[in-house]
């Protein structure tokens, strides 16, 4: 049976306890709010993209459960220094991982550390906790000005 | 005598296992489980009596009508309504409040009037009044609560004046467990000429309610929080007020005579029951009330008090636990936050131990804002819960702490 430790792996517990890239960036050129109306999780993402399309820096603020905080921490770590053009593919890769069939092994070559979040598949009510930051990141990149929602 | 084994056996759902562990259902403030007699009553209606009410001359329709109206009579007796004409079936508490806000509020609340609610209302006793006030230009005033989660009665009274048209108050808070002194609140509101609605969604399964003694103008509740079906509830209103109110929705059953020039409305309670009602639900609701009556509020109250006292004592000595809502008068609800563990993580972790609790804002975001927490975990108790189940909950909390240690 799927155990709780598969969801709450040590990496997730650690990232929740000391989230990376937490706080407001000194300078940023994109930002967005994310909100999960069902559980009240709130997130704000700051993003600084260079002229040549590199995500130079990204950070987040907010409050939420361990899954949402750890996911935002891991996401910001994973995206820092990457090309903006590659975001959509990573977004889709993450979405696929958290909604895929439980028997499908996550592709750790592509996902890297993010693969530790694959356990949420077994907990349908928690998938949106893991994906809120990704939706918020997408909203920030698109400068939609609307709060991202997982609903 | 309170025979807990017999009562647990009345609820077939309780016998199951969740992830290989016995189900411990502690989310009764969200909805209660259903005893076999309620399930049977709903089944029997569909299997034997299914027909529309109030219109057929055939045997099935007469049986369905008789059972539907019998349920109304049971409900009127249970709440000591002045007559069955005061008992209106709705989809639940939310629809009942919307009915009053729309039909009574629309006809009686004007620009410059004031509507008073409390800080511990859940969204369904906030939003309809906000919508009304916005529509007519009235002002919504909110009576404050203290750190224990009790209404500050002096501050409430200070809000009342000759402009106060309406007071809406929850009988028992779903997020905090606080029981409000509704008789006193009603008397104070009536003293300035205000009409009062009491939201009994959370209270009605736990406390005896005597509407004539309370002198409430409107009392609303939902069947599903009282061991009855979802999708059905009641509005019980003072007949003179209901009579003077315009209808809420138009349609079949609420009319006496329809022409294209003019429609004559039906008498109470049918004036407010447009369309085919939730017949099976109403019949099941009546049966659920008979089930409660069969046990009696003396035993229910005593049992639930014992359970809450037991759980509260454990909570008080649990490291890192902060209770949200510690009113002197409270029932059945243990709302809390645990240091280092977010309520949603807690909800998931205890679920794997078979324990069902609620994690979130409990549809009462202003309560969360008052206590400066984004959410709480809430264990809520009912007649079928045991001290052993409370022990299982606290063992599961320890497990959650260990994961995040």
Interface residues (C-beta under 8 A of the other chain):
Chain A: X1 X4 X5 X7 X8 X13 X16 X17 X38 X39 X40 X41 X42 X63 X64 X65 X66 X67 X123 X125 X126 X129
Chain B: X19 X20 X341 X342 X343 X344 X345 X348 X349 X352 X359 X360 X361 X365 X368 X374 X375 X403 X404
